[in-house]
Amino acid sequence: MRVIDLDRDAVKQGLADGSLLLIDVREAHEYGDGHIPGAVTHPLSAFDPQALAALVEGDARRPVFVCAAGVRSVHALHAAQQAGLPIEAHYRGGFRDWYAAGEAVE
């Protein structure tokens, strides 16, 4: 399994320049309570490789998983790669790092 750890600065830059598709794998209620602006929801508990493929196919942005602290996002990477999807990156610090740094939250 290939895992590329991205830090907050890399995620901020990718969101700012439009090169990154942030996929939040936390539960729907966690996402609803607050998420990184621009992130789309795809809960790990209901992981659907076909829906994920439809989300990333045709999108030129680099797909990056995010969760609360960087654990579920690695599990999502494993599941995506097992399904043949070319997703290799996740936000190492997750939403907790983002929030703790005082970054904007939706």
Buried (B, 14 or more C-beta within 10 A) or exposed (E): EEBEEBEBEBBBEBBEEEEBBBBBBBBEEBBEEEBBEBBEBBBBEEBEEEEBBEBBEEEEBBBBBBBBBBEBBBBBBEBBBEBEBEBBBBBBBBBEBBBEEEBEEE
